[in-house]
Each structure stands twice: as C-alpha cells, then as structure tokens.
Amino acid sequence: MKPAAFAYYRPKILAEALDLLSTVEGAKVLSGGQRPDSHDEYAPSSP
C-alpha cells in the first residue's frame, strides 16, 4: 500500500517551521530521522 500524496516542506529555521505549522492546513511534523518516502516497497520480497 502506498501512502497518500502530501506536500513536504523542509524549513531551515524554527521560525519558518512555526510559520508553516500555523499557516498550512493539516500540517504535521516528522520527527528527526524519518524520510518522507519509503523504500520498503522497493525491497526484494522473499518467496
């Protein structure tokens, strides 16, 4: 299953991140180390 499409922003400073959170409807924070794309779907599967 592929996740739904979403907009990804990468703010450089805290003020920019807070501005995005207050102006972009439904904005959420990805915690450090997470990637917006998953490579699990491309991993070889076992038979």
Buried (B, 14 or more C-beta within 10 A) or exposed (E): EEEEEEEEEEEEEEEEBEEBEEEEEEEEEEEEEEEEEEEEEEEEEEE
